[in-house]
Structure formats: structure tokens, C-alpha cells
């Protein structure tokens, strides 16, 4: 958790990625969390540099994978439940707009609002 807290602005990016799932595309991440292109790429580069995620390809066609499920879980659990629900809603909407990579997961905390596609 302390490792996530030291990430600065990249912390929110990794948390959004955690809501999307263990693997996520740049396109979906940007749809859910629309940062300035430069800020988004800088945050993702920082996450890769500290070895929290693996990068496959070059943005905006890149895909990202969490290095370890525990990292993804820690980032996910650090979110407030209300923020998680909002991000799940945004991820569902974003998934409809981009080509699918993997289904949106993590519906266990949403009760009846399952978000797996």
C-alpha cells in the first residue's frame, strides 16, 4: 500500500486499471479516466518503471497487465466503495465504446450491479 501511495498522480491511473481488470487497454483506460494524453502516458510509464505493470505495444494501441495480482488487489481495495462503483459504471460504458480486450471484472463488490460483460 505504501508503494502505491508514493506514485502520486499515477496512483489513480493504476486504481482505474485495477477496476478494469488484470489486463486493460490504453483505449479503455483513457475512456474511463480521460486524462491529458501526456499525463496518461507519463503515469503509465511511471507504473512500468516501478514494475507494477507490464506494457505490451505502444500507446494508444498498447495493452497493460498487472505484474502481480496482489498489486491489482491492493490498488482496487484502496478505492472507496462509492468511487469503485462509479469506476465500474464508467468501465461498462467505456467497454461499449472500445474494441474488447478482456471483460470488465470485479463485480463482487457491486451486489446486483454485476459488471462482467
C-alpha positions in Angstrom: 0.0 0.0 0.0 2.8 2.4 0.8 4.3 1.7 -2.6 1.0 2.9 -4.2 0.9 6.0 -2.1 4.3 7.1 -3.4 3.1 7.1 -7.0 1.5 10.5 -7.0 -0.9 11.0 -9.9 -0.1 7.5 -11.3 -1.9 6.0 -8.3 -5.3 6.9 -9.7 -4.3 5.5 -13.0 -3.3 2.2 -11.5 -6.5 2.1 -9.5 -8.6 2.7 -12.6 -6.7 -0.1 -14.3 -7.4 -2.4 -11.3 -11.1 -1.8 -11.7 -11.0 -2.7 -15.3 -9.1 -5.9 -14.6 -5.8 -7.7 -14.6 -5.3 -6.7 -18.2 -6.5 -3.5 -19.8 -6.1 -1.4 -23.0 -4.9 2.1 -23.2 -8.1 2.9 -25.1 -10.4 1.6 -22.4 -8.3 3.2 -19.6 -8.5 6.6 -21.4 -12.2 6.2 -21.9 -12.7 5.6 -18.2 -10.2 8.1 -16.9 -9.8 10.8 -19.6 -6.5 12.4 -18.7 -4.5 14.6 -21.0 -2.6 12.3 -23.4 0.8 13.4 -22.0 -0.2 12.9 -18.4 -1.7 9.5 -19.1 1.4 8.3 -20.9 3.7 9.7 -18.1 1.6 7.9 -15.4 1.7 4.6 -17.3 5.5 5.0 -17.9 6.0 5.5 -14.2 3.9 2.4 -13.4 6.0 0.4 -15.8 9.3 1.9 -14.5 8.4 0.8 -10.9 7.4 -2.6 -12.3 3.8 -2.5 -11.3 2.5 -3.2 -14.8 3.9 -4.7 -18.0 3.4 -2.8 -21.3 2.5 -4.6 -24.5 2.8 -2.4 -27.5 2.9 1.4 -28.0 0.1 3.8 -26.9 -2.6 4.3 -28.0 -2.6 0.7 -29.2 -0.9 -0.6 -26.0 -2.2 -3.1 -23.6 -1.2 -3.4 -19.9 -1.0 -6.2 -17.5 -0.5 -6.1 -13.8 2.8 -7.7 -12.7 1.1 -9.4 -9.8 -2.5 -10.0 -8.7 -1.6 -8.6 -5.2 -0.7 -5.3 -6.8 -4.0 -5.1 -8.6 -5.9 -6.2 -5.4 -4.1 -3.5 -3.3 -4.9 -0.8 -5.8 -8.5 -1.9 -6.1 -9.1 -2.2 -2.3 -7.6 1.2 -1.7 -10.5 2.8 -3.5 -13.6 4.0 -1.6 -16.6 1.8 -2.4 -18.5 4.7 -3.9 -15.6 5.5 -6.2 -15.3 1.8 -7.2 -19.0 1.8 -8.2 -18.5 4.9 -10.2 -15.5 3.5 -12.0 -17.3 0.2 -12.7 -20.1 2.2 -14.3 -17.6 4.1 -16.4 -15.8 0.9 -17.3 -19.0 -0.7 -18.5 -19.8 2.4 -20.6 -16.3 2.6 -21.9 -16.3 -1.1 -22.8 -19.2 -0.4 -25.2 -17.2 2.2 -27.0 -13.9 0.4 -27.5 -12.9 -2.9 -29.0 -12.9 -5.6 -26.3 -9.6 -6.9 -24.9 -10.9 -8.7 -21.8 -14.2 -8.5 -19.9 -14.6 -6.0 -17.2 -14.4 -7.9 -13.9 -14.6 -7.3 -10.2 -18.4 -7.4 -9.7 -18.2 -8.9 -6.2 -18.4 -5.5 -4.5 -21.3 -4.3 -6.5 -24.0 -6.7 -5.4 -26.8 -6.7 -8.0 -24.8 -4.3 -10.3 -22.7 -7.0 -11.8 -20.3 -5.5 -14.4 -18.8 -8.5 -16.1 -19.6 -8.4 -19.8 
